Amino acid sequence: MSAEAPGGVSRRFLDPVIVSRLARLDLKARLVVEGFISGLHRSPFHGFSVEFVEHRPYMPGDPLKSVDWKVYGKSDRFYVKQYEDETNLRAHLVLDHSASMGYVSRPGEVSKLEYARNLAAALAYLMLQQQDAVGLLTFAETIGKFVPARARRSHLEVLLRELEQVTPGGKTALPASLHHLAERIRRRGLVVLFSDLLAPPDEVLSGLAHFRHRQHEVLVFHILDPAEWTFDFDQPATFVDSETGEEVPLEPWEVRGAYKAKLDAWSERYRTECRRAQIDYVALDTRTPYDQALYRYLEKRRRLH
């Protein structure tokens, strides 16, 4: 499917609910990226290059087996494919799949984990098309999978396979996971975190600061269900902590004001402390079109060059 003008079919695939109806993660990633690119010329990124760097001109000394003969047949020029040692950026996608990430407030909504997984898949697709190296770490109570960063196109299959297998469950070990990854990756790069950040802020911020101490760039996608941002429930209910099982019966309208004030202060603290540490913080809900998150990635990437 080719990219179309804004408002066309490809732009529809920036809507999380529409994307969630697709069965295959590779198709979701491709259509999200195509929809995103179709709108770039009307965005603040007009003129920003998102050409997919797949080839470079043949140079004396390059092995003949690396020549792309199909390109030669079309252009009558010699080009070779680029490989991992020619990459522009090394990125690690860090995905929280603790039980709270499975929360959905209303039927038809997308869970935080599904939103994060689709966004991570789209970013991996976009990064690998640009010949960047991409790795993955998943975690809940313990470290799940660690996939080292690679820039080969075939690496996308590895990343998507791991993302598809992730399910919500267990308490979060977000701070410990951040410290673990900060010690594990040695080459400087970009760390992209997908999480609802439901852990003590002091500990989370310490983990993020660990990356900055090791000279990594950091981009945080703080993902919540829309109802978690607004607390717009209109019926008495018993709220259950999905990670501890604790139950709290509430009349939502009685606590809504205090809840929103506390949530705003919590989010503002992350925003302020991240800004101070030169970490990009992006607050999202699961209805946010994916292009808004991808724009923030492009902003970050542009500043790295």
VMD Tcl script that draws the C-alpha trace (Angstrom):
set ca {
  {0.00 0.00 0.00}
  {1.47 3.34 -1.00}
  {1.39 6.42 1.19}
  {-1.42 8.81 0.35}
  {-2.13 12.44 1.05}
  {-3.25 13.39 4.55}
  {-6.84 12.27 5.03}
  {-6.31 9.26 2.73}
  {-6.39 5.62 3.68}
  {-2.83 5.53 5.02}
  {-3.57 8.34 7.48}
  {-6.30 6.18 8.98}
  {-3.62 3.84 10.23}
  {-2.40 6.43 12.72}
  {-5.55 5.79 14.78}
  {-4.73 3.27 17.55}
  {-8.20 1.69 17.46}
  {-8.07 1.09 13.71}
  {-4.54 -0.30 13.93}
  {-5.60 -2.66 16.73}
  {-8.01 -4.39 14.33}
  {-5.15 -5.60 12.15}
  {-3.92 -9.09 12.92}
  {-0.21 -8.92 12.10}
  {2.28 -6.70 13.89}
  {4.46 -6.29 10.79}
  {1.47 -4.93 8.88}
  {0.60 -2.59 11.75}
  {4.15 -1.22 11.82}
  {4.35 -0.68 8.07}
  {0.97 1.02 7.77}
  {1.60 3.29 10.77}
  {4.91 4.42 9.26}
  {3.38 4.92 5.80}
  {0.57 6.97 7.29}
  {3.09 9.00 9.26}
  {5.32 9.73 6.27}
  {2.34 10.73 4.14}
  {1.70 13.64 6.49}
  {5.25 14.87 6.97}
  {5.14 17.45 4.17}
  {2.39 19.36 6.04}
  {4.12 19.05 9.39}
  {6.87 21.08 11.07}
  {9.23 18.53 9.55}
  {8.79 19.80 5.99}
  {12.25 19.43 4.52}
  {13.42 16.95 7.14}
  {14.89 13.98 5.33}
  {13.26 10.65 6.01}
  {14.68 9.06 2.89}
  {15.34 5.44 3.65}
  {19.10 5.00 3.48}
  {19.43 1.62 1.86}
  {22.36 2.06 -0.51}
  {25.50 4.07 -1.12}
  {27.59 4.48 -4.29}
  {30.07 1.69 -5.06}
  {33.65 2.58 -4.07}
  {36.88 0.97 -5.29}
  {37.67 -1.92 -2.97}
  {34.04 -2.81 -2.18}
  {33.38 -6.52 -2.82}
  {31.40 -7.17 -6.00}
  {29.00 -9.43 -4.09}
  {27.72 -6.36 -2.25}
  {26.59 -4.64 -5.48}
  {22.82 -4.39 -5.82}
  {22.36 -5.56 -9.41}
  {18.65 -4.75 -9.44}
  {19.44 -1.10 -8.75}
  {22.16 -1.21 -11.41}
  {19.64 -2.55 -13.93}
  {17.31 0.39 -13.27}
  {19.86 3.18 -12.91}
  {22.94 1.94 -14.80}
  {24.94 2.90 -11.70}
  {26.67 0.76 -9.11}
  {25.34 0.87 -5.56}
  {26.09 -1.34 -2.56}
  {23.87 -2.13 0.40}
  {24.78 -0.63 3.74}
  {25.33 -2.84 6.74}
  {25.49 -2.49 10.51}
  {28.92 -0.90 10.77}
  {27.65 2.02 8.68}
  {24.69 2.73 10.93}
  {23.70 6.26 12.00}
  {22.19 5.57 15.39}
  {21.97 2.80 17.96}
  {18.67 2.63 19.78}
  {17.22 0.36 22.47}
  {13.47 0.07 22.89}
  {12.59 -0.63 26.55}
  {9.08 -2.03 27.01}
  {7.24 -2.34 30.34}
  {4.75 -5.25 30.26}
  {3.81 -5.37 33.94}
  {0.17 -6.12 34.80}
  {-0.86 -2.47 34.94}
  {0.07 -2.08 31.25}
  {-2.84 -4.39 30.36}
  {-5.43 -1.98 31.77}
  {-8.35 -0.90 29.56}
  {-10.99 1.40 31.07}
  {-13.73 0.82 28.51}
  {-14.62 -1.72 25.81}
  {-13.14 -0.85 22.44}
  {-10.16 1.00 23.90}
  {-6.57 -0.08 23.31}
  {-4.55 -1.29 26.30}
  {-1.42 0.56 27.27}
  {0.65 -2.48 26.33}
  {-0.91 -2.81 22.90}
  {-0.40 0.89 22.26}
  {3.23 0.65 23.40}
  {3.85 -2.50 21.36}
  {2.44 -0.97 18.17}
  {4.42 2.23 18.69}
  {7.62 0.27 19.38}
  {7.05 -1.85 16.25}
  {6.53 1.27 14.12}
  {9.67 2.89 15.53}
  {11.69 -0.27 14.88}
  {10.40 -0.36 11.31}
  {11.24 3.32 10.76}
  {14.67 3.09 12.39}
  {15.70 0.02 10.41}
  {14.49 1.60 7.17}
  {16.84 4.48 7.99}
  {19.64 1.96 8.61}
  {19.76 2.63 12.34}
  {20.52 -0.20 14.74}
  {17.67 -1.23 17.05}
  {17.59 -3.45 20.14}
  {14.86 -4.40 22.59}
  {14.49 -5.04 26.31}
  {11.21 -6.21 27.89}
  {10.54 -6.37 31.61}
  {7.92 -6.77 34.33}
  {8.96 -8.23 37.71}
  {12.17 -9.42 36.06}
  {14.02 -8.81 32.83}
  {12.22 -10.60 30.02}
  {14.05 -10.48 26.71}
  {17.18 -8.61 25.75}
  {17.79 -8.35 22.02}
  {21.06 -6.59 21.10}
  {20.90 -3.72 18.61}
  {21.34 -4.66 14.95}
  {20.81 -2.65 11.77}
  {20.06 -5.41 9.29}
  {16.59 -5.37 7.73}
  {16.10 -9.01 8.70}
  {16.46 -7.95 12.35}
  {12.94 -6.52 12.21}
  {11.53 -10.05 12.21}
  {13.41 -10.82 15.42}
  {12.13 -7.67 17.14}
  {8.52 -8.15 16.03}
  {8.54 -11.79 17.11}
  {9.61 -10.79 20.62}
  {7.10 -7.95 20.77}
  {4.25 -10.24 19.70}
  {5.03 -12.65 22.53}
  {4.82 -10.02 25.27}
  {1.79 -10.24 27.56}
  {0.90 -8.15 30.64}
  {1.61 -9.68 34.03}
  {3.44 -9.24 37.32}
  {4.57 -6.22 39.28}
  {6.83 -3.68 37.69}
  {10.58 -3.67 38.23}
  {11.04 -0.48 36.25}
  {13.88 1.14 38.23}
  {15.90 -2.10 38.47}
  {15.39 -2.77 34.76}
  {16.65 0.69 33.83}
  {19.78 0.27 35.93}
  {20.32 -3.21 34.46}
  {20.13 -1.94 30.90}
  {22.29 1.10 31.63}
  {25.05 -1.25 32.78}
  {24.52 -3.68 29.92}
  {24.73 -1.43 26.88}
  {28.19 -0.02 26.48}
  {28.05 1.95 23.25}
  {26.39 5.33 23.46}
  {22.98 5.56 21.84}
  {19.31 6.34 22.26}
  {17.13 4.64 24.87}
  {13.36 4.77 24.26}
  {11.17 3.80 27.23}
  {7.50 2.77 26.90}
  {5.81 2.62 30.32}
  {2.99 3.91 32.49}
  {5.72 4.82 35.04}
  {3.72 3.34 37.92}
  {6.71 3.07 40.24}
  {8.23 5.44 42.82}
  {9.28 8.53 40.82}
  {12.55 8.95 42.76}
  {13.62 5.44 41.74}
  {12.48 5.82 38.13}
  {14.28 9.14 37.75}
  {17.41 7.59 39.24}
  {17.30 4.85 36.63}
  {16.85 7.36 33.82}
  {19.72 9.46 35.20}
  {21.92 6.36 35.04}
  {21.60 6.43 31.24}
  {22.52 10.10 31.11}
  {25.52 9.43 33.33}
  {26.68 6.93 30.70}
  {26.15 9.51 27.94}
  {23.03 7.93 26.42}
  {20.16 9.99 25.01}
  {16.77 9.14 26.50}
  {13.20 9.45 25.21}
  {10.35 8.51 27.58}
  {6.84 7.72 26.33}
  {4.60 7.94 29.40}
  {1.50 5.99 28.34}
  {-1.76 5.99 30.29}
  {-5.35 5.02 29.54}
  {-7.51 8.13 28.90}
  {-9.48 7.46 32.09}
  {-6.26 7.38 34.10}
  {-5.58 10.96 32.98}
  {-9.14 12.25 33.52}
  {-10.74 9.86 36.05}
  {-14.04 10.50 34.29}
  {-15.87 7.48 35.76}
  {-19.52 8.24 36.49}
  {-20.62 5.24 38.56}
  {-19.60 3.98 42.02}
  {-17.05 1.23 41.59}
  {-14.43 -0.87 43.32}
  {-11.01 -0.14 41.89}
  {-8.53 -3.02 41.93}
  {-4.75 -2.64 41.74}
  {-3.83 -5.05 38.94}
  {-0.38 -5.67 40.40}
  {-1.14 -6.03 44.12}
  {-4.83 -7.02 44.09}
  {-5.70 -4.27 46.59}
  {-9.35 -3.16 46.32}
  {-10.67 0.35 46.99}
  {-14.43 1.11 46.74}
  {-15.01 4.71 45.58}
  {-17.56 7.27 44.57}
  {-15.49 8.68 41.65}
  {-16.91 12.21 41.78}
  {-15.86 12.56 45.41}
  {-12.19 12.02 44.70}
  {-11.90 13.21 41.09}
  {-10.56 16.66 41.95}
  {-7.95 15.39 44.39}
  {-6.99 12.59 42.00}
  {-6.45 14.92 39.05}
  {-4.45 17.36 41.16}
  {-2.19 14.58 42.34}
  {-1.83 13.13 38.84}
  {-0.99 16.52 37.36}
  {1.66 17.08 40.02}
  {3.06 13.57 39.40}
  {3.27 14.09 35.64}
  {4.68 17.61 36.05}
  {7.41 16.27 38.29}
  {8.46 13.81 35.60}
  {8.34 16.56 33.00}
  {10.39 18.97 35.12}
  {13.01 16.48 36.31}
  {13.41 15.00 32.83}
  {13.88 18.46 31.33}
  {16.51 19.19 33.95}
  {18.34 15.96 33.05}
  {17.98 16.63 29.28}
  {15.62 13.68 28.88}
  {12.70 13.96 26.46}
  {9.41 13.22 28.24}
  {6.23 12.66 26.22}
  {2.87 12.12 27.97}
  {0.41 10.11 25.87}
  {-2.92 8.38 26.22}
  {-3.95 5.32 24.25}
  {-6.17 7.38 21.93}
  {-3.28 9.59 20.79}
  {-2.60 9.11 17.05}
  {0.74 7.44 16.54}
  {2.15 10.24 14.41}
  {2.29 12.55 17.44}
  {4.69 10.13 19.13}
  {6.69 9.57 15.94}
  {7.11 13.32 15.49}
  {8.70 13.49 18.93}
  {11.10 10.73 17.93}
  {12.06 12.66 14.78}
  {12.64 15.79 16.87}
  {14.98 13.80 19.08}
  {16.78 12.19 16.15}
  {17.25 15.50 14.36}
  {18.94 16.99 17.43}
  {21.38 14.06 17.50}
  {22.83 14.98 14.12}
}
mol new
graphics top color blue
foreach p $ca { graphics top sphere $p radius 0.5 }
foreach p [lrange $ca 0 end-1] q [lrange $ca 1 end] { graphics top cylinder $p $q radius 0.2 }
display resetview
